[in-house]
Amino acid sequence: SNATQGLAGGVAGRTALSTVGKEGCGLTYRGYSIEDLAAQATYEEVAWLRLRGELPTSQQLADYRGRLQSLRELPAGLKAVLAQLPETAHPMDVLRTGCSALGCLEPEAGTTGPFDVVDRLLATFPSMLAYWHWFQTQTMRIETHSEEDSIAGHFLHLLHGRRPSAIHRQALDASLILYAEHEFNASTFTARVVTSTLSDIYSAITGAIGTLRGPLHGGANEAAFDLINRFATPDDAERGVMDLLARKEKIMGFGHRVYRDCDPRSPIIQQWAKRLAEEVGDTRLYPVSERIEAVLRREKKLFPNLDFYSASAFHFLGIPTLFFTPLFVFSRTAGWAAHVLEQRSENRLIRPTADYIGPEPRPFVPIEQREP
């Protein structure tokens, strides 16, 4: 039989949304290289591109920013749900629940279509996380609007209670661009499977968040930071990583299922991590990160993926480690939604078959005749 475990290498559909790993390294969003987008675009432009197929004009972008800004307030019912979730909840579970709850309060059927839902989720996910965070840690019910006209600036403002610096805003914005889309990865494929049943977009995004939560997908940036943060110096890191390799332990943030030679997103986020390290006067985390990268390249020919340098970049922005994967949600929602729309446009139920490896047919034994 030619079945592969984990659908590895199997083509599961067609997409016009992105190419990943062509020639072993590249990444494009609807034909634009990730390098160009991260250097020249803003996250809102990329979200528009993902969802509508072309980059916006300056007027479309201004209108879109204003629209997203106007959608940041949380409905009272959602605030009540968030206030019930304990401080011990994982922030990914908070977003998963918030998405599902909003789907009850503002169902897709009651809107003019999926764009309304996506824009609402892009606008409210940062508000949901910050509202829950402040209520659980300080019993404060924060206002969820801000003067910031970008998702990156808005989240940093709500998280820290003050407007972010330009470099912090730009660094997070670039990071959101890098995380926005990645072809048929596990969470996106989940969103497409849910959509293929003709379910609603909230269900698709809720399923995708649940998938992204795992350490083999989005949770890797949390695990990467825990690794980097263990070491006091680069030499400590070298010894520690050599020890992990000797014990054959998996090191998060390295290698990739699709890229053979490099992750094209990694050098971009590494440059931001370096700039932020210099800005905050870090002399530990960035040098430790560089050494871990060097050891894994030397010993295993492994390259860092996006999650590795994102971890220290997010930390330098004052973002708690447990919020790293939720940032991925803020960004990837535009990618997931683009895939939902594409799946709907030429839908067929996604229903693979399985190779059976169980017992041959056998007779049923009545309970009184079964041996203890």
C-alpha positions as CSV (number, residue, x, y, z in Angstrom):
1,S,0.0,0.0,0.0
2,N,1.2,3.5,-0.7
3,A,-0.4,5.3,2.3
4,T,1.9,7.6,4.2
5,Q,1.7,8.3,7.9
6,G,0.7,12.0,8.5
7,L,-0.2,12.5,4.8
8,A,3.5,13.4,4.3
9,G,4.4,14.3,0.7
10,G,0.8,13.8,-0.5
11,V,-0.8,16.6,-2.5
12,A,-4.1,17.3,-0.7
13,G,-5.5,20.0,-2.9
14,R,-4.8,23.0,-5.1
15,T,-4.2,26.6,-3.9
16,A,-3.5,30.0,-5.5
17,L,-2.6,31.5,-2.1
18,S,1.1,30.6,-1.5
19,T,4.1,28.6,-2.5
20,V,6.2,27.1,0.2
21,G,9.6,25.6,-0.3
22,K,9.9,25.8,-4.1
23,E,13.7,25.3,-4.8
24,G,14.0,24.3,-1.1
25,C,13.7,27.7,0.4
26,G,11.2,30.3,-1.0
27,L,7.9,31.6,0.3
28,T,5.4,33.7,-1.6
29,Y,2.0,35.1,-0.8
30,R,-0.1,35.2,-4.0
31,G,3.1,35.7,-5.9
32,Y,4.8,38.3,-3.7
33,S,8.0,37.2,-2.0
34,I,8.0,37.2,1.8
35,E,11.2,39.3,1.7
36,D,9.5,42.1,-0.2
37,L,6.3,42.0,1.9
38,A,8.2,42.0,5.3
39,A,10.4,44.9,4.1
40,Q,7.9,47.1,2.4
41,A,4.3,46.2,3.4
42,T,2.3,46.4,6.6
43,Y,0.3,43.5,8.1
44,E,-3.0,45.1,7.1
45,E,-1.9,45.3,3.5
46,V,-0.9,41.6,3.7
47,A,-4.3,40.7,5.3
48,W,-6.1,42.5,2.4
49,L,-3.9,40.7,-0.1
50,R,-4.5,37.3,1.4
51,L,-8.3,37.8,1.5
52,R,-8.9,39.9,-1.7
53,G,-6.2,38.8,-4.1
54,E,-4.4,42.1,-4.7
55,L,-2.5,44.7,-2.7
56,P,-4.8,47.6,-1.6
57,T,-4.6,51.1,-2.9
58,S,-3.7,53.7,-0.3
59,Q,-7.4,54.6,0.0
60,Q,-8.5,51.0,0.4
61,L,-5.8,50.5,3.0
62,A,-6.9,53.7,5.0
63,D,-10.5,52.5,4.9
64,Y,-9.6,49.0,5.9
65,R,-7.5,50.2,8.9
66,G,-10.4,52.4,10.0
67,R,-12.8,49.5,9.6
68,L,-10.7,47.2,11.7
69,Q,-10.2,50.0,14.3
70,S,-14.0,50.4,14.6
71,L,-14.5,46.6,15.3
72,R,-12.3,46.3,18.3
73,E,-14.9,46.6,21.1
74,L,-16.0,43.3,22.6
75,P,-19.7,42.5,23.0
76,A,-20.9,42.3,26.7
77,G,-21.6,38.6,26.3
78,L,-18.1,37.9,25.2
79,K,-16.6,39.9,28.1
80,A,-18.7,37.8,30.5
81,V,-17.3,34.6,29.0
82,L,-13.7,35.9,29.1
83,A,-14.2,36.9,32.8
84,Q,-15.2,33.3,33.6
85,L,-12.0,31.8,32.2
86,P,-9.5,31.2,35.0
87,E,-6.1,32.8,35.2
88,T,-4.6,29.3,34.8
89,A,-6.2,28.8,31.3
90,H,-3.7,28.7,28.5
91,P,-4.1,31.9,26.4
92,M,-4.6,29.7,23.3
93,D,-7.6,28.1,25.0
94,V,-8.9,31.6,25.8
95,L,-8.7,32.6,22.1
96,R,-10.3,29.3,21.0
97,T,-13.2,29.8,23.4
98,G,-13.5,33.5,22.5
99,C,-13.7,32.7,18.8
100,S,-16.4,30.0,19.5
101,A,-18.3,32.3,21.8
102,L,-18.3,35.2,19.3
103,G,-19.7,32.7,16.8
104,C,-22.7,32.2,19.1
105,L,-23.2,35.9,19.7
106,E,-22.6,37.1,16.1
107,P,-23.2,34.1,13.8
108,E,-21.9,34.2,10.3
109,A,-25.5,33.7,8.9
110,G,-26.4,37.1,10.4
111,T,-23.6,39.0,8.6
112,T,-23.2,40.1,5.0
113,G,-20.6,37.3,4.6
114,P,-17.3,35.8,5.7
115,F,-15.3,39.1,5.3
116,D,-17.4,40.6,8.1
117,V,-16.5,37.7,10.4
118,V,-12.8,37.7,9.5
119,D,-12.5,41.4,10.0
120,R,-14.3,41.1,13.3
121,L,-11.9,38.3,14.5
122,L,-8.8,40.2,13.3
123,A,-10.0,43.3,15.2
124,T,-11.1,41.5,18.4
125,F,-8.5,38.7,19.0
126,P,-5.9,41.2,20.5
127,S,-8.8,42.8,22.5
128,M,-9.9,39.3,23.8
129,L,-6.5,38.3,25.0
130,A,-5.7,41.6,26.6
131,Y,-9.2,41.9,28.3
132,W,-8.9,38.4,29.8
133,H,-5.2,39.0,30.8
134,W,-6.0,42.3,32.7
135,F,-9.1,41.0,34.3
136,Q,-7.5,37.8,35.6
137,T,-4.2,39.3,36.8
138,Q,-5.4,42.8,38.1
139,T,-9.2,42.4,38.2
140,M,-9.3,45.3,35.8
141,R,-11.9,45.6,33.0
142,I,-9.9,47.5,30.3
143,E,-11.2,49.5,27.4
144,T,-10.4,47.6,24.2
145,H,-10.1,50.5,21.8
146,S,-6.8,52.4,21.2
147,E,-5.5,55.2,19.0
148,E,-3.2,52.7,17.2
149,D,-4.3,52.1,13.6
150,S,-2.4,48.7,13.3
151,I,-3.1,45.3,14.9
152,A,0.5,45.2,16.1
153,G,0.3,48.6,17.7
154,H,-3.1,48.0,19.2
155,F,-2.0,44.8,20.9
156,L,1.2,46.3,22.3
157,H,-0.8,49.3,23.6
158,L,-3.4,47.1,25.3
159,L,-0.8,44.8,26.8
160,H,1.5,47.5,28.2
161,G,-1.1,50.2,28.9
162,R,0.9,52.7,26.8
163,R,1.6,53.5,23.2
164,P,4.5,51.4,21.8
165,S,7.7,52.9,20.3
166,A,8.0,52.9,16.5
167,I,10.6,50.1,16.4
168,H,8.4,47.9,18.6
169,R,5.4,48.5,16.4
170,Q,7.4,47.8,13.3
171,A,9.0,44.6,14.7
172,L,5.7,43.1,15.7
173,D,4.1,44.2,12.4
174,A,6.9,42.4,10.4
175,S,6.5,39.3,12.6
176,L,2.7,39.2,11.9
177,I,3.5,39.4,8.1
178,L,5.9,36.4,8.4
179,Y,3.3,34.4,10.3
180,A,0.3,35.2,8.0
181,E,0.2,32.3,5.7
182,H,2.0,28.9,5.0
183,E,0.0,26.7,2.6
184,F,-1.5,23.4,3.8
185,N,0.1,23.3,7.3
186,A,-1.8,21.4,10.0
187,S,-4.0,24.3,11.2
188,T,-4.8,25.6,7.7
189,F,-5.7,22.1,6.6
190,T,-7.9,21.7,9.6
191,A,-9.7,24.9,8.6
192,R,-10.2,23.6,5.1
193,V,-11.5,20.2,6.4
194,V,-14.1,22.0,8.6
195,T,-15.0,24.2,5.7
196,S,-15.4,21.3,3.3
197,T,-18.4,20.1,5.3
198,L,-20.1,23.5,4.7
199,S,-19.7,24.5,8.3
200,D,-19.3,28.1,9.3
201,I,-16.1,30.2,9.4
202,Y,-16.1,30.4,13.2
203,S,-16.0,26.6,13.5
204,A,-13.1,26.5,10.9
205,I,-11.1,29.1,12.8
206,T,-11.8,27.5,16.2
207,G,-10.6,24.2,14.9
208,A,-7.5,25.9,13.4
209,I,-6.7,27.5,16.8
210,G,-7.0,24.1,18.5
211,T,-4.5,22.7,16.0
212,L,-2.0,25.5,16.3
213,R,-1.9,25.1,20.0
214,G,0.2,21.9,19.9
215,P,4.0,22.1,20.3
216,L,4.7,20.5,16.9
217,H,2.9,23.4,15.2
218,G,2.5,26.9,16.7
219,G,3.5,26.0,20.3
220,A,7.2,25.7,19.1
221,N,8.0,29.3,19.7
222,E,7.1,28.9,23.4
223,A,9.3,25.8,23.6
224,A,12.1,27.6,21.8
225,F,12.1,30.4,24.3
226,D,12.1,28.0,27.2
227,L,15.3,26.5,25.7
228,I,17.1,29.8,25.1
229,N,16.2,31.1,28.5
230,R,17.8,28.1,30.3
231,F,21.4,29.3,29.5
232,A,23.4,32.1,31.1
233,T,26.1,32.3,28.4
234,P,26.8,31.0,24.9
235,D,29.2,28.5,26.3
236,D,26.6,27.2,28.7
237,A,24.2,26.9,25.7
238,E,26.8,24.9,23.7
239,R,27.3,22.4,26.5
240,G,23.6,22.2,27.1
241,V,22.6,21.6,23.5
242,M,25.4,19.1,23.0
243,D,24.0,17.2,26.0
244,L,20.4,17.4,24.6
245,L,21.7,16.0,21.2
246,A,23.6,13.2,23.0
247,R,20.3,12.2,24.7
248,K,18.5,12.5,21.3
249,E,16.0,15.0,22.6
250,K,14.0,17.0,20.1
251,I,15.0,20.7,19.9
252,M,12.1,23.0,19.0
253,G,12.5,25.8,16.5
254,F,14.8,24.0,14.1
255,G,14.2,22.2,10.8
256,H,11.0,22.2,8.9
257,R,8.6,19.7,7.3
258,V,8.6,21.6,4.0
259,Y,11.8,23.6,3.6
260,R,14.9,21.6,2.7
261,D,17.7,24.3,2.9
262,C,16.4,27.2,5.0
263,D,13.3,28.9,6.3
264,P,13.2,32.2,4.4
265,R,11.4,33.8,7.2
266,S,14.1,33.2,9.8
267,P,16.8,35.7,8.6
268,I,14.1,38.4,8.6
269,I,13.0,37.8,12.2
270,Q,16.6,37.3,13.2
271,Q,17.4,40.8,12.1
272,W,14.5,42.2,14.2
273,A,15.6,40.1,17.2
274,K,19.1,41.6,16.8
275,R,17.8,45.2,16.6
276,L,15.5,44.7,19.6
277,A,18.3,43.1,21.6
278,E,20.5,46.1,21.0
279,E,17.7,48.4,21.8
280,V,17.0,46.8,25.2
281,G,20.7,46.2,26.0
282,D,20.4,42.4,26.0
283,T,23.8,40.6,26.3
284,R,22.4,37.1,27.0
285,L,19.4,35.9,25.0
286,Y,20.5,37.0,21.5
287,P,24.1,35.7,21.8
288,V,22.8,32.4,23.3
289,S,20.4,32.1,20.4
290,E,23.2,32.6,17.9
291,R,25.3,29.9,19.6
292,I,22.4,27.4,19.7
293,E,21.9,28.1,15.9
294,A,25.7,27.5,15.2
295,V,25.8,24.3,17.2
296,L,22.8,22.8,15.4
297,R,24.1,23.8,12.0
298,R,27.5,22.3,12.8
299,E,26.3,19.1,14.5
300,K,23.0,18.3,12.6
301,K,23.0,20.6,9.6
302,L,19.7,22.0,11.0
303,F,18.5,25.5,10.2
304,P,16.3,27.7,12.5
305,N,12.7,28.1,11.5
306,L,10.5,31.2,12.1
307,D,9.7,30.1,15.6
308,F,13.3,30.2,16.9
309,Y,14.3,33.9,16.6
310,S,10.6,35.0,17.0
311,A,10.9,33.7,20.6
312,S,13.5,36.3,21.7
313,A,12.0,39.0,19.5
314,F,8.7,38.7,21.2
315,H,10.4,38.6,24.6
316,F,12.2,41.8,23.9
317,L,8.8,43.4,23.1
318,G,7.7,42.6,26.7
319,I,5.3,39.8,25.6
320,P,4.8,37.0,28.0
321,T,5.9,33.6,26.7
322,L,2.4,32.1,26.9
323,F,1.3,34.9,24.5
324,F,3.7,33.8,21.7
325,T,1.4,31.4,20.0
326,P,-1.7,33.7,20.3
327,L,0.3,36.3,18.3
328,F,0.5,33.6,15.6
329,V,-3.3,33.4,15.8
330,F,-3.7,37.2,15.4
331,S,-1.6,36.9,12.2
332,R,-2.6,33.5,10.7
333,T,-6.4,34.3,10.9
334,A,-6.1,36.2,7.6
335,G,-4.4,33.1,6.1
336,W,-6.9,30.7,7.5
337,A,-9.8,32.8,6.3
338,A,-8.3,33.1,2.8
339,H,-8.1,29.3,2.7
340,V,-11.7,29.0,3.9
341,L,-12.8,31.2,1.0
342,E,-10.7,29.3,-1.5
343,Q,-12.1,26.0,-0.2
344,R,-15.7,27.2,-0.5
345,S,-15.0,28.4,-4.1
346,E,-14.4,24.9,-5.4
347,N,-15.6,22.8,-2.5
348,R,-15.4,19.0,-2.2
349,L,-15.7,17.2,1.1
350,I,-12.2,16.3,2.3
351,R,-12.5,12.7,3.3
352,P,-9.3,10.6,2.9
353,T,-9.4,6.8,3.3
354,A,-7.4,4.7,5.7
355,D,-5.4,1.4,5.4
356,Y,-7.0,-1.1,7.8
357,I,-4.4,-3.0,9.9
358,G,-6.7,-4.6,12.5
359,P,-7.8,-8.2,13.1
360,E,-9.3,-10.3,10.3
361,P,-13.1,-10.9,10.5
362,R,-13.9,-13.1,13.6
363,P,-17.0,-14.5,15.3
364,F,-18.7,-12.7,18.1
365,V,-18.4,-14.6,21.5
366,P,-21.4,-14.3,23.8
367,I,-20.4,-12.7,27.2
368,E,-21.0,-15.9,29.2
369,Q,-18.5,-17.9,27.1
370,R,-15.6,-15.4,27.3
371,E,-12.6,-16.5,29.3
372,P,-11.7,-14.2,32.3
